[in-house]
Amino acid sequence: MERFIDPKTLARVRDLPLVARTVAEGFLHGIQPSHQRGVGIEFSQYRSYEPGDDPARIDWKLYARSDRYFVREAERESEIGTWFVIDCSQSMAQRSEDGAWSKFDYARHLVAALSWIAHRQGDPIGLLALNAGESTILPLATGERQWHRLLTQLHGLETGDRFPDANLLGSHLARLQSAGLAFIISDFHQVSDEIYALVRRIANARNEVDGMQLLCADETRFPWRGPVRFEDLETGETVLVSGRAARDTYLAALDDYNDRLRAALGGIGVSLDSFDIDQPLDAALHHYLQRRLRMPR
């Protein structure tokens, strides 16, 4: 059954592995069997355990309900390298005034949940964390230890500085160009040339790239009416405006920017999904992965 866990509830849970498993299992236990083939995080069906199966694939919760051993089975048997690319620039520190999470908090929990699903399928997982000051990479590997290494990296990440120049990431980006799947998690608020250059360097005919845009309620709804001062978290530049007078112009500009961003990414075969960080993470993940399962291959 799908669980709808609000951000404030999850924010009180400090254990990242627990949150990841709780959110991901909300998807895995509620999904209908799918027979889609292709690259990506997929779950096909359960089948009875047979001698020789890896015990790690046994679903112990299902065993507790049925007193029978079942294993998770994906139609895609080959291992798919799954990369998670996180924008760690300072703009990702943004949160709504009443929000429990920043975009960066949400990104780390989203990656933890998605990587747990990939790990359970036996797929290699890797992490690339980006800002202009320092970029961190965890090369692809499989296994429980790799997932915990990834979580350790997530715990140690911080926001800072600006988004990096893609031309300075050559050795890192070359790893992501092989066959597999790459998730780009960002607010996509950098200068459009910066984020587009990075995605263009990664995307090719052999792999699949998914953009995951994180937005907060304050920036999509613009709730202010009186005088309000905005600050660019990366440059420190500020501007004072009348909320009531600026609202319509701002929202129109935001829609226009996102339309152009989707068109540009779509032109190189990259999809873009938006996530509201002030809404339940497990509900958003469920919707996103169900959409992936329905995609034509």
N, C-alpha and C positions, 0 to 999 in steps of 0.2 A: 504494500500500500504506500502510495506516495506521501512523504512527510513534508510539511511546509514549515521550515524552521526559520524564524525571523532573524535578521542580523544581530539584534540586541542579545538574543539568546545565545547565538553562536559566539558572539564577542566575549561572553562570560566564560566560555570554554577555552582554556589556555592550551589544551593538548591538541596540537595540530593533527597527529595521526588519528585521534578519536574523531575529530571533526571530519576529516577526509573520509574515514570509513562510514560514518553515519550518513553523510551526504551522498556518497557514491552508492551505498547499498540501497538508499531510497530510490535510486534509479534502477539498479540491477534487479531488485525484487519486484518492481512494479512493471517491468517491461514485458511486452508480448514477444514471442519468438519471431525472429526475423530471418529471412533467407537472402539478405543482401550480401553481395560479395564486394570486396575491394578494400582500399586502404582506409584505415581508421580504427577507432575504438568501437568494437562491435561485440555484441553478445547474441548468440544464436538461440541456444536452447539448453535445457538440462537433459542428461541421459543417465541411466543407471551406472554406478561404479563397476568397473571390470578389473580383474587382476592385471597388474602392470600399469594402471593409471597412477599418475602422480597424486599422492594423498593431499597435496596442497591445493588441488583443484576441487576437493570435496566441499560442498556447501553445508557447513555445520548447522546453520540456522534451519535450513530445510530438513536436515536430518532430525533436529529436535522436534520439528512439527510432524514428520512422517515416519520416523524411526527407520528410514531407509537411506542408503548412501546414494547421492547424486553428485555428478560433476558438471561444471559449466563447460559448454562446448561452443566454440566459434567455428563457423564454416571456413573462415580464412585460417589455414593452419600455419602459413609461413609467418615468421617473425617480421614485424613492421617497426622500424626505428621511429620512435615518437619523441620529438623535441618540443620543449616548452621554452619560449623566448619571452622574458618579462622585461618590460620597460621599467627601469628603476630611476628615471629622471625625477626631479623634484615635483613636477606637476602631478605625479601619482600620489602625492601626500594629500591631495584634496579630498575633502569629505563634506557632506551637507552639514548645516549648522546643528541639526538634530540627529545626525547620522552616527551609527555605532562604529562603522568601519570607514577607513580611507580606501581609495581605489587600490592602493598597494596591499592593504590587509586582505581585501577581497581577492586580488590577483593571487596571492600566496595560497589562500584556502582553495581557490578554484584549481590551481595547478596541483595541489596536494590530492584533491579528489580525482581529477582526471588521470594523474599519474598512477594512482592506486588501481584504477580500472585497467589501465594499460599493463601495469605490473601483474595483475591477476591473470591477464591473458598470456603472460609470458613474453610480452614485447619488450625490447630494449627501450629504456627511457634516458633522456638527457636534458640538461638545463643550460640555458644561456641567459644571464642577467646583464642588462645593458644600462650604463650611463657613461657620460663622457669622461668622468673621473676614473672609473675602474669597471671593467667588465669581468664577469665570472663565468667559467664554463665547467660543466660536469659532463664528461664524455659519455656516450651511450654505453649501457651495460644492462644486464638483466639480474633478477633475483631480489630477495627481501633486503639484503644489505644495500643494494643500489637504491631501493626506494627510501631507505632510512638515510642514506647519504644525501639524496635529493632533499629530504625534509630538513636535514641539518643545514644544507646550503640555504634553504628558504628561511630558516630561523635567523641565519646570520646576515641576511640581506638588509640593506637600508636604502632609502631614497636619497638622492643628492645630485647636484650638477644638472647638466642638460642631456638631451638625447645625443648619442654619439654619431659621428660621421661614418657612414657605412664603408667608406673607402679605407678606414683605419681598422676594419674588422675582418680583413681578408681571410686569415687563417681560421678564424672562428666560423665564418659564414660558409667556408668551403665544406665543413663537416655537415652542414644542413642541406647541401645540394644533392645528396644521394637519395635513392628511392626511400620514401617514407612519408611521414606526416609531421608538419610543424605548426604549432599553435603560437600565434603572435598575440600577447596579452598587453594591451596598452590603452591609454585614453585617445590615442591618435591625434593629440592636440599639438604635436610638434609642427614645425614648419613642414608643410606637406611634402616638400622635396626630400626631407630627411627620412621620414618613415617610408615613403614610397621607394626611395633608393634602396633601403634595406630589404623590403619585401621583394622588390624586383631582382635583387641579387640572389635571394633564396629560391624563389619560384622557378620551376622549370617543368619540362614534360614528364620527368621521372617521379616527381613528388607531388604532394598536396599541401597547400598552405591555407590555414584558416585564420582570419583576423578576428579577435575578440575585443571589442571596444567597450571599455568601462566608463560609464557615465553616472553621475549622482543626481538625485532629484532636484537639488538646487539649480544645477546648470541646465536641466531639461525643462524645468517649469518656471524658473526665474520668479520666485515668490516675493521679491522686494517691491515696495511701493514708494518709500521715501528716499532721501539721499543715502547712497551707499558707495563705499570706497572699495574697489577691487584691486587686488595685488597679483601680479604675475609671479608665481612661486619660483620660477627659474631665473627671471631677470631682476625681480624686486620692483619693477615699474608699477606705479599705481595710477588709478584714474577715478575721479569722483563723478558720479552720474546720478540723475533722478531715476529711480527704479521704474516708476510709472511711465516716464517718457521713453526710456530705453528698451522696455520689455519687448515690444513688437519687433523693433529693428533687430534686437539681439536674437530672438527666436528665429526670425526669418534668415538671419546670417548663419545661424547654427544649422538649420535645415539645409541651406544651400551648400555649406561646407561638407556636411555628411553625404549629400547627394553626389557631389563631385568626387569625394573620397571613394564611395562605393563604385562609381563608374570607373575611376582610375584603376582600382584594385581588380574589378571585374574584367577589365580589359586585359589583364595578365593572368586571368583564371583564378583569382583569389576571392573567396567570399568574405563578407564582413557581417558579424552578428553583434548586436548591442546588448549589454547587460546593465541593468539598473542596480547599483550596489546597495541601494536602500530597500531592495526587495529580497525575498527569501532566496538564498543561494541554491538550495536543492531543487526548488521549483524551476529556476532558470536553467540549471544543468539538465534536468529532466526534459524540458522543452527543447533545448539545444540538441541533445543526443537523440531524441526521438526524431527530430528533423533530419539529422544525419542519416539515420537508418532508413528514412523514406527517400533519400536522394537517389536518383538514377546513377548507376555505375557504368 
